[in-house]
């Protein structure tokens, strides 16, 4: 419930929640938990409440995709990286492309 209010993104509890989601979902994937994590991280980021949530989300993509490739996760990773690039965040696309190159994943074939 703490995740539902954008004002709570600055509390230590929200930082803890983002860390928990990012680490827990690496090992035990739960689709509904992932969707809540993704929505909260993107909302907070888009509303200017900081980038900690999206940073944890990108960490999840990197680690989870190395452990087990899931096309849905990869597509979300790719879409968010492209959206950020369009906003002028070139670093995200550099990191995404580096991930693809280092893993041999071709983003055009997925």
C-alpha positions in Angstrom: 0.0 0.0 0.0 2.9 2.3 0.5 3.6 2.1 -3.2 0.3 3.7 -4.1 1.1 7.3 -3.1 3.7 9.2 -5.1 4.5 11.2 -2.0 5.8 8.1 -0.3 8.7 7.7 -2.8 10.9 9.8 -0.6 10.5 7.7 2.5 13.0 5.1 3.6 10.2 2.5 3.3 9.8 3.1 -0.4 13.5 2.8 -1.0 13.4 -0.5 1.0 10.5 -1.7 -1.1 12.2 -0.9 -4.4 15.3 -2.8 -3.2 13.2 -5.7 -2.0 11.3 -6.0 -5.3 14.5 -5.7 -7.4 16.4 -8.4 -5.4 13.5 -10.7 -4.6 12.2 -10.9 -8.2 15.7 -11.8 -9.4 15.3 -15.2 -7.8 11.6 -15.7 -7.4 9.7 -14.2 -10.3 6.1 -13.2 -9.7 4.3 -11.5 -12.6 1.8 -9.4 -10.5 4.6 -8.3 -8.1 6.7 -7.4 -11.1 3.9 -5.4 -12.7 3.4 -3.4 -9.5 7.1 -2.8 -9.2 7.3 -1.6 -12.8 4.3 0.7 -12.6 5.5 2.3 -9.4 9.0 2.8 -10.6 7.9 4.3 -13.9 5.3 6.5 -12.3 7.7 7.8 -9.7 10.4 8.4 -12.4 8.0 10.1 -14.8 6.5 12.3 -12.0 10.0 13.5 -11.1 10.3 11.6 -7.7 13.8 10.3 -8.5 15.3 7.5 -10.4 16.0 5.0 -7.6 13.0 2.8 -8.6 13.8 2.7 -12.2 17.5 2.0 -11.4 16.3 -1.0 -9.3 14.0 -2.1 -12.2 16.9 -2.0 -14.7 19.0 -4.0 -12.2 16.2 -6.6 -12.2 16.2 -6.7 -16.0 19.9 -7.2 -16.2 20.2 -9.9 -13.6 16.9 -11.8 -14.3 17.5 -11.9 -18.1 21.0 -13.3 -17.5 19.5 -16.0 -15.2 16.5 -16.9 -17.4 15.5 -15.2 -20.6 11.9 -14.0 -20.5 10.7 -12.3 -23.7 8.2 -10.2 -21.9 10.9 -8.8 -19.5 13.3 -8.2 -22.4 10.6 -6.3 -24.4 9.8 -4.1 -21.3 13.5 -3.4 -20.8 13.8 -2.5 -24.5 10.7 -0.3 -24.5 11.6 1.6 -21.4 15.2 2.1 -22.7 13.8 3.5 -25.9 11.4 5.8 -24.1 14.2 7.1 -21.9 16.4 7.7 -25.0 13.6 9.7 -26.6 13.5 11.9 -23.5 17.3 12.5 -23.9 18.6 9.9 -21.5 21.3 8.4 -23.7 23.0 6.5 -20.9 20.0 4.1 -20.6 20.2 3.1 -24.3 24.0 2.7 -24.0 23.5 0.3 -21.1 20.7 -1.5 -22.9 22.9 -1.9 -26.1 25.9 -3.0 -24.0 23.7 -5.7 -22.3 22.6 -6.9 -25.7 26.1 -7.0 -27.1 27.6 -8.7 -24.0 24.9 -11.4 -23.9 24.6 -11.9 -27.7 21.0 -10.9 -27.7 19.7 -9.2 -30.8 17.0 -6.8 -29.9 15.6 -6.9 -33.4 14.9 -10.6 -33.4 12.9 -10.8 -30.1 
